[in-house]
Amino acid sequence: GASRHSVDLPALVARVGPGLVDINPRLSDQNGGVAGTGIVLSPSGEVLTNNHVISGGTSIEVTDVGNGKTYPATVVGYDRSHDIAVLALQNASGLQTAAIGDSSLVVVGDATAAIGNAGGRGGTPSIVAGTVLALAQTITVTDDITGSAEQLAGMIRVAADLQPGDSGGPL
């Protein structure tokens, strides 16, 4: 079926990108961690991301897309069962924040755009179009590092060509 909305991808990246960060965790057992994306919630550097992006990280560096500066970050809270985490950037101020949408308004067939740090390249975020396939999904995920399994509920299933590094970014 036809999508409810068409998405102007370049305009969306220009508008949303400055409210994002690239997340680069460092793991104790290897040089580089798994890169990810975060959403800036406050000008002082509170950032929302996926828990699996920062899980197992011994230190975290975050680069703000809006100003290009890199900050050390600490985890201030996380919820494994919802795969979310909140970071605090040290000595950050005046960051551009992201506008948060309302997922209760999403319907099957909606056009989507996933924005993130695909492949951990940094710089201008990548964007891929997609479509909402299903709502209120429950999935079981396994942590590659610890092997522990978690069940995630209330998920929105989309068809989109996501890449490692997109995790934690906006949809």
ABEGO torsion letter per residue (X at the ends): XBBABBBBAAAAAAAAAAABBBBBBBBAABABBBBBBBBBABAAGBBBBBAAAABGBABBBBBBAAAGBBBBBBBABBBAAAGBBBBBBBGBBGBBBBBBBBAAABBBGBBBBBBBBBGGAEEBBBBBBBBBABBGBBBBBBBAAAGBBBBBBGBBBBBBBBBBGABGBBX
